[in-house]
Amino acid sequence: MKNVLVRLLGALLLAVLAACSLPPEKPVTRAELMSTRIYNLYIIDESPEQVLNALNSEGEVILESKRNIPGKNYPVYLKLLATSEGIDVLPYDR
């Protein structure tokens, strides 16, 4: 019973450590952020500088935003991930 508990706690600790985000090896630039066109496609309250700071320090950021469709209100979460290939943008409905 004790071995099972120790293994379970070890597995849980490993899962938590593996899920932590890391800062990118190469800092994300403003040009890379703007090439995603998120400020054209979505209404975002945070400035590009705030998003860059979060991406470069944490490696990911989740933003509350809305799709930029006049006359419509579609709230979404945007998850931005700084990867070695660039920025991945993942929209999720709220």
One Martini backbone bead per residue (centre of mass of N, CA, C, O) as a GRO file, in nm:
protein
   94
    1MET     BB    1   0.058   0.063  -0.021
    2LYS     BB    2   0.302   0.256   0.006
    3ASN     BB    3   0.412   0.220  -0.285
    4VAL     BB    4   0.165   0.329  -0.432
    5LEU     BB    5   0.170   0.613  -0.308
    6VAL     BB    6   0.455   0.691  -0.403
    7ARG     BB    7   0.402   0.654  -0.707
    8LEU     BB    8   0.168   0.853  -0.729
    9LEU     BB    9   0.324   1.104  -0.631
   10GLY     BB   10   0.544   1.089  -0.847
   11ALA     BB   11   0.357   1.116  -1.092
   12LEU     BB   12   0.234   1.387  -1.011
   13LEU     BB   13   0.497   1.550  -1.003
   14LEU     BB   14   0.577   1.497  -1.298
   15ALA     BB   15   0.323   1.626  -1.428
   16VAL     BB   16   0.364   1.911  -1.314
   17LEU     BB   17   0.650   1.963  -1.432
   18ALA     BB   18   0.565   1.910  -1.736
   19ALA     BB   19   0.337   2.155  -1.739
   20CYS     BB   20   0.535   2.364  -1.738
   21SER     BB   21   0.628   2.664  -1.844
   22LEU     BB   22   0.863   2.809  -2.072
   23PRO     BB   23   1.082   3.002  -2.185
   24PRO     BB   24   1.209   3.108  -2.456
   25GLU     BB   25   1.504   3.094  -2.623
   26LYS     BB   26   1.373   3.303  -2.819
   27PRO     BB   27   1.264   3.597  -2.834
   28VAL     BB   28   0.984   3.766  -2.884
   29THR     BB   29   0.858   3.970  -3.126
   30ARG     BB   30   0.657   4.211  -3.251
   31ALA     BB   31   0.649   4.103  -3.542
   32GLU     BB   32   0.553   3.817  -3.467
   33LEU     BB   33   0.293   3.904  -3.329
   34MET     BB   34   0.172   4.065  -3.579
   35SER     BB   35   0.169   3.812  -3.780
   36THR     BB   36  -0.095   3.681  -3.642
   37ARG     BB   37  -0.342   3.901  -3.633
   38ILE     BB   38  -0.495   3.937  -3.349
   39TYR     BB   39  -0.566   4.254  -3.367
   40ASN     BB   40  -0.771   4.199  -3.613
   41LEU     BB   41  -0.950   3.938  -3.515
   42TYR     BB   42  -0.933   4.070  -3.220
   43ILE     BB   43  -1.040   4.187  -2.902
   44ILE     BB   44  -0.781   4.345  -2.708
   45ASP     BB   45  -0.674   4.490  -2.407
   46GLU     BB   46  -0.395   4.418  -2.438
   47SER     BB   47  -0.090   4.495  -2.503
   48PRO     BB   48   0.177   4.398  -2.682
   49GLU     BB   49   0.380   4.432  -2.446
   50GLN     BB   50   0.232   4.250  -2.242
   51VAL     BB   51   0.240   3.994  -2.416
   52LEU     BB   52   0.547   3.978  -2.454
   53ASN     BB   53   0.625   3.957  -2.157
   54ALA     BB   54   0.474   3.691  -2.105
   55LEU     BB   55   0.605   3.518  -2.327
   56ASN     BB   56   0.912   3.570  -2.235
   57SER     BB   57   0.862   3.456  -1.932
   58GLU     BB   58   0.647   3.191  -1.978
   59GLY     BB   59   0.555   3.101  -2.299
   60GLU     BB   60   0.259   3.195  -2.210
   61VAL     BB   61  -0.088   3.302  -2.291
   62ILE     BB   62  -0.409   3.418  -2.161
   63LEU     BB   63  -0.687   3.564  -2.333
   64GLU     BB   64  -0.937   3.792  -2.325
   65SER     BB   65  -1.181   3.795  -2.592
   66LYS     BB   66  -1.298   3.905  -2.920
   67ARG     BB   67  -1.445   3.890  -3.198
   68ASN     BB   68  -1.408   4.083  -3.504
   69ILE     BB   69  -1.752   4.141  -3.526
   70PRO     BB   70  -1.979   4.332  -3.633
   71GLY     BB   71  -2.262   4.301  -3.413
   72LYS     BB   72  -2.097   4.091  -3.246
   73ASN     BB   73  -2.064   3.842  -2.959
   74TYR     BB   74  -1.751   3.657  -2.928
   75PRO     BB   75  -1.624   3.499  -2.676
   76VAL     BB   76  -1.269   3.442  -2.607
   77TYR     BB   77  -0.989   3.241  -2.578
   78LEU     BB   78  -0.636   3.306  -2.591
   79LYS     BB   79  -0.367   3.095  -2.681
   80LEU     BB   80  -0.022   3.163  -2.638
   81LEU     BB   81   0.267   3.013  -2.797
   82ALA     BB   82   0.613   2.980  -2.756
   83THR     BB   83   0.796   2.864  -3.019
   84SER     BB   84   1.041   2.767  -3.243
   85GLU     BB   85   0.837   2.841  -3.495
   86GLY     BB   86   0.660   3.031  -3.304
   87ILE     BB   87   0.329   3.136  -3.285
   88ASP     BB   88   0.061   2.997  -3.114
   89VAL     BB   89  -0.294   3.003  -3.190
   90LEU     BB   90  -0.565   2.936  -2.947
   91PRO     BB   91  -0.902   2.913  -2.970
   92TYR     BB   92  -1.163   2.960  -2.713
   93ASP     BB   93  -1.455   2.924  -2.594
   94ARG     BB   94  -1.662   3.085  -2.333
   0.00000   0.00000   0.00000
